[in-house]
Amino acid sequence: MVNPISKAGAWVLAKAANSKPYKALENKVDRTTADNIIAYTTIGSVAAKDIVGCAMYVYQSLNNDKIPEKRRRFVAALDLTNGVLMVASQVAMFFAMRRINEKLFHGLLKSFDKEGVHFGKYCRQIRANERNLTKDPSKVTDKSELRTEYASMKDMAFSLFKSVTELAAATIVAKRIIVPFIATPLASKVEKMMNKKDYEQSEADANNQNPAMKGNAEELKQIPEQTEAADGNTNLLDKYRKQSYIA
């Protein structure tokens, strides 16, 4: 039984694809432009999802009562580092793959090489099959028509190849291989930087709130040193005992 929602969705898409605005847009937008729109929309949606997820994970880690308070900052630092690396690496791998896709495509799929060497074989094979099926030479496809069809097949194959490799590089290589390998060491460094900054800020706040206590503390630290320098004895009680014996 066909799902009613799927059936309704297919009906809407079919109507939209056959509508006049879509036909007009289809005539103005070539395959390359359409491929770019799809590619940038895909990587944009993936990056946006990870940005929102990163923000939510950091907030939850900082406010999660189940995590010990001393460990919350580390967990939040790990989430933040992981999110930033995930977004940056996915975008970087996406654009890196776009630069090498064409060479990789022609290197792997020799039947679509730039020189068109294989087009001759393709053309002869198609025309030979048509001659075997019909005795009428007029029904054999013209070579120029086959060239157009071959170019269309090549563009379609390249479009599909780019979509798969770019998405795989972003979501598999970057997200599942590169990021986990370097996220934890970087998170430790981020945590140290955060703790150092907080310690320095707390020290500065304490000194600003009560500068008199700082001066008293410094004087108390110097008293034993001054006493020891005067008579070589740090015990004040012994000093007063000696004075009483002399008297």
C-alpha positions in Angstrom: 0.0 0.0 0.0 1.4 3.4 -1.0 1.9 5.8 1.9 -0.7 8.7 1.5 2.0 11.3 2.4 4.4 9.9 -0.2 1.7 9.8 -2.8 0.7 13.4 -2.0 4.3 14.6 -2.1 4.9 12.9 -5.5 1.8 14.5 -6.9 3.0 18.0 -5.7 6.5 17.5 -7.2 5.0 16.3 -10.5 2.8 19.3 -10.7 5.6 21.6 -9.9 7.9 20.1 -12.4 5.3 20.5 -15.2 4.4 24.0 -14.2 5.2 27.0 -16.5 7.5 28.8 -14.0 9.5 25.6 -13.6 9.8 25.2 -17.4 10.8 28.8 -17.8 13.5 28.4 -15.1 14.7 25.1 -16.6 15.3 26.8 -19.9 17.4 29.6 -18.4 19.4 27.5 -15.9 22.0 25.1 -17.4 23.2 21.9 -15.8 26.4 23.5 -14.4 24.4 26.2 -12.6 21.9 23.7 -11.2 24.7 21.5 -10.0 26.3 24.4 -8.2 23.0 25.4 -6.6 22.5 21.8 -5.3 26.1 21.4 -4.1 26.2 24.7 -2.2 22.8 24.2 -0.7 23.8 20.7 0.5 27.1 21.8 2.1 25.4 24.8 3.6 22.6 22.8 5.2 25.2 20.3 6.6 27.3 23.2 8.0 24.3 25.0 9.5 23.1 21.8 11.2 26.5 21.2 12.8 26.7 24.9 13.9 23.4 24.6 15.7 24.3 21.3 17.1 27.6 22.6 18.4 25.9 25.5 20.2 23.4 23.2 21.8 26.0 20.7 22.9 28.2 23.4 24.5 25.2 24.9 26.4 24.1 21.5 27.6 27.7 20.6 28.8 28.0 23.8 30.8 24.6 23.3 32.5 24.5 19.6 32.9 24.2 18.7 36.6 25.2 15.1 35.9 28.7 16.2 34.9 31.0 17.1 37.8 31.5 20.9 37.9 35.2 20.6 37.5 34.8 18.6 34.3 32.1 20.7 32.7 34.5 23.1 31.1 36.5 20.4 29.6 33.4 18.7 28.1 32.2 22.0 26.8 35.7 22.7 25.3 35.6 19.3 23.6 32.2 20.0 22.2 33.2 23.5 21.0 36.5 22.3 19.5 34.7 19.3 17.8 32.0 21.6 16.4 34.4 24.2 15.0 36.7 21.5 13.5 33.7 19.7 12.0 32.3 22.7 10.2 35.7 24.0 9.0 37.0 20.6 7.8 33.8 19.8 6.0 33.8 23.1 4.1 37.5 22.7 3.3 37.2 19.1 2.1 34.1 20.1 0.0 36.0 22.8 -1.9 39.2 20.7 -2.1 37.2 17.9 -3.8 35.6 20.3 -6.2 39.1 21.3 -7.5 40.2 17.7 -8.2 36.9 16.2 -9.2 37.3 16.6 -13.0 40.8 15.0 -13.1 39.6 12.2 -10.8 36.5 11.6 -12.9 38.4 11.2 -16.1 41.1 9.1 -14.4 38.6 6.6 -13.1 36.0 6.6 -15.9 38.1 6.2 -19.0 35.0 5.9 -21.2 34.4 9.6 -20.7 37.9 10.9 -21.5 38.4 14.4 -22.8 39.9 13.3 -26.1 36.7 11.5 -27.1 38.6 8.3 -28.1 35.9 6.1 -26.8 33.1 8.0 -28.5 34.1 6.4 -31.8 33.7 3.0 -30.3 30.4 3.9 -28.7 29.1 5.4 -32.0 30.1 2.4 -34.1 28.5 0.0 -31.6 25.2 1.8 -31.5 24.9 2.2 -35.3 25.9 -1.5 -35.8 23.1 -2.6 -33.4 20.6 -0.4 -35.2 21.6 -1.8 -38.6 21.1 -5.3 -37.3 17.6 -4.5 -36.0 16.4 -2.7 -39.1 17.2 -2.9 -42.8 16.3 0.7 -43.4 19.4 2.9 -43.4 17.3 6.0 -42.7 16.4 4.7 -39.3 20.1 4.5 -38.2 20.9 7.3 -35.8 23.0 10.1 -37.2 26.5 10.5 -35.8 25.9 14.1 -34.8 22.9 13.1 -32.8 24.9 10.4 -31.0 27.6 12.9 -30.2 25.0 15.1 -28.5 23.6 12.1 -26.6 27.0 11.0 -25.6 27.9 14.5 -24.3 24.6 14.6 -22.3 25.5 11.2 -20.7 28.9 12.4 -19.9 27.6 15.6 -18.2 25.0 13.6 -16.2 27.6 11.1 -15.1 30.0 13.8 -14.1 27.3 15.7 -12.2 26.4 12.5 -10.2 30.1 11.8 -9.6 30.7 15.3 -8.2 27.7 15.1 -5.9 28.7 11.8 -4.4 32.4 12.6 -4.0 32.0 16.1 -2.5 29.4 14.9 0.0 31.4 11.8 0.9 34.6 13.9 1.4 32.7 16.4 3.7 30.6 14.0 5.8 32.8 10.8 5.8 36.5 11.8 5.5 36.3 15.2 7.3 33.6 14.5 9.9 34.3 10.8 10.7 38.1 10.5 10.2 39.9 13.9 10.4 37.9 15.6 13.2 38.0 12.7 15.8 41.8 12.3 15.2 42.6 15.9 16.3 39.7 17.1 18.3 40.7 15.6 21.7 44.3 17.1 21.8 43.0 20.5 20.8 40.2 20.3 23.4 42.8 19.8 26.1 44.7 23.0 25.0 41.4 24.9 24.9 40.6 23.8 28.4 44.1 25.0 29.7 43.6 28.3 28.0 40.2 28.7 29.5 41.4 27.7 33.0 44.4 30.1 32.8 42.2 33.0 31.8 39.7 32.3 34.6 42.5 32.1 37.2 44.0 35.3 36.1 40.6 37.0 36.1 39.8 35.8 39.6 43.1 37.0 40.9 42.6 40.4 39.4 39.1 40.6 40.8 40.3 39.6 44.3 43.0 42.3 44.3 40.6 45.0 43.0 38.0 44.2 45.6 40.3 44.4 48.7 43.7 46.0 48.0 44.3 46.5 51.8 44.3 42.8 52.5 47.0 42.4 49.8 49.2 44.9 51.6 48.7 43.2 55.0 49.5 39.8 53.5 52.7 41.1 52.1 53.7 42.6 55.5 52.9 39.4 57.3 55.1 37.5 54.9 58.1 39.8 55.6 57.9 39.7 59.5 59.6 36.3 59.9 62.3 37.2 57.5 63.1 40.5 59.4 63.2 38.8 62.8 65.5 36.1 61.5 67.8 38.6 60.0 68.0 40.6 63.3 69.1 37.8 65.8 69.2 34.6 63.8 66.2 33.2 65.7 62.7 33.0 64.4 61.1 32.1 67.7 59.8 35.3 69.3 59.0 33.6 72.7 62.7 32.7 73.1 63.6 36.3 72.6 61.4 37.5 75.4 62.7 34.7 77.7 66.3 35.9 77.2 65.3 39.5 78.1 63.7 38.3 81.4 66.8 36.4 82.4 69.0 39.4 81.9 66.7 41.6 84.0 
